[in-house]
Amino acid sequence: MGVSNKTPEFLKMNPIGKVPVLETPEGPVFESNAIARYVARLKADNPLFGSSPIEYAQIEQWIDFSTFEIDAHIGRWIFPRLGFAPYNAQTEELAISSLKRGLEALSTHLASKTYLVGHTVTLADIITGCNLYNGFTRILTKSFTSEFPHVERYFWTIVNQPTFRKIIGEVKQAESIPAVPSSKPAARPKETKKEAKKEEPKPKVEETAAKPKEAKKEAKKEEQKPKVEETFEEEEAPKPKPKNPLDLLPPSKMILDEWKRLYSNTKSNFHEVAIKGFWDMYDPEGYSLWFCDYKYNDENTVSFVTLNKVSGFLQRMDLVRKYAFGKMLVIGSDPPYKVKGLWLFRGKEVPQFVIDECYDIELYEWTKVNTDDEVQRERVNAMIEDLEPFEGEALLDAKCFK
Amino acid sequence: MGIKVYGSPVSTCTARVLAVIEELGLEYELVPVDLSTGEHKRPPHIERNPFGQIPALEDGDLVLFESRVITRYLVRKYGKGSDLLKEDTPVEAATVDQWIEVETQHFNGPVSAVVFQHLFLPLFFGGTTDEKAAAAEAEKLGKVLDVYEVKLSKTKYLAGDFYSLADLHHLSYGHYLIAATPHGSLIHSRPHVKAWWDRITSRPASKKAAAGLVLSI
């Protein structure tokens, strides 16, 4: 890489000097998709091109789709991080969002299909599988791909097909994203015995006539091996870790865990011990209290469904557990039940990342508690204590988030 | 955290579980298991269900298989106060149990055979429908539905005048019987069975679960 593929002899085969290139008795072929089609056509009557004109069209459609909407964006994301192109954060952001758009569309198609076209592997699956393989093994971690469960399932199905396994072997998903290289120029390929490996003969026609699927993957595999080896030689730039803005607030005398312990461990004289303790430790500069009121209580016609929906809300709030305490009350002895809550958040606002990540937030009216107002303080106490009757009504249930 | 269902939205037994989840308004994640690659017969799935079938349920530390057990567990845990099992009243609970058993022992055999002949066999195994076998099973199913016709002329639902798991368990195979075989008339030609079928399939939860049952030739 960077040496033999820039020689005049190689450039005669592929003027852009990239791999793979297939040498045939009639001449060279470059562009991996074109090589794949050529090789696939060498065997008459195979299922790789589908069994009807429309299937063939769909296969070509998905080949184009995965080339432009998946592979291109993966490349734009990976190559700067491997030092093969200048790194630019904005370009990377655009590449990632374009890739997500492509993966979402692919995921929608695959929601009810095992293969892209028809009911067997076609050339579309081979090409898409290889494009995804490049992404999955180098930069797409599980937390990224878990947003696209149908694509994940499809990928593992394809790479576990026996013919694929024979060529690419066991597949391991990337556990982290390659670091952005430091500002030194892109590494020049080293003149070590790696060169010898790269000189491996490119697939010849005679071999591939019998194994149309495998040649394409051999070619792709070759392309990837040298690049991966080079990455390890480079200096690892420190990965920027996003800090939670709540960690950057000035320290507060109130320790959330202390409140949670006091709440949980006070078994008797709850009002005298826990409620008093709460107000003693409460810091209105470092924390805020909020009442929330479900906007659509007329929906709450079935008791257990209402309770399960509140549980779902609390599950989704898991991301703020370190920074919050909450009580959710389901009120009423008959439907429709009213859902009201009390929340204690670190900081003086409902945290932005909670609003962004938890769609339930906008289903409630949020009112900041004025802790100087005696009436509001009593309401806070009543909600912490599960006081019944609450505002004149029985409680169906009270759920605590801590 | 949260409930995970391992299965496929096109699978009858998975849809049975999804129907209950929707009735109870539960949060869940459907984790696909690809039968076409034998994923259900290998780890990790075979560890969830040693018979290598879908669905399986994970709820916290609990792992369960058998769709008709998962449905009961979900109702017991998350459906207090619902009519789906009526566990608080032994007599009504027994009636629900009885008609759950009827679905398992009398309805499921013939209906799944008919759906297999007309849908799964050609679709997944490249086979041809054995018309004679299918017709024989359809006749058996007809006799079962004759019993349903009498019961449903006396009560709105199978276990009484309330919707229960006994009714719900019929949703998924019933759907494929009508949508993917020529034997939908077994339901439509029996007026009380048809009225019951319309009633149970028009529930929002039933529609949501049936939305995934998209297999066809």
Interface residues (C-beta under 8 A of the other chain):
Chain A: A111 S112 T114 P149 H150 R153 T157 N160 Q161 V302 S303 F304 V305 T306 L307 N308 K309 S311 G312 Q315 R316 D318
Chain B: M1 G2 P9 V10 E23 L24 G25 L26 E27 V31 P32 D34 S36 T37 E39 Y78 G79 K80 G81 S82 G212 V214
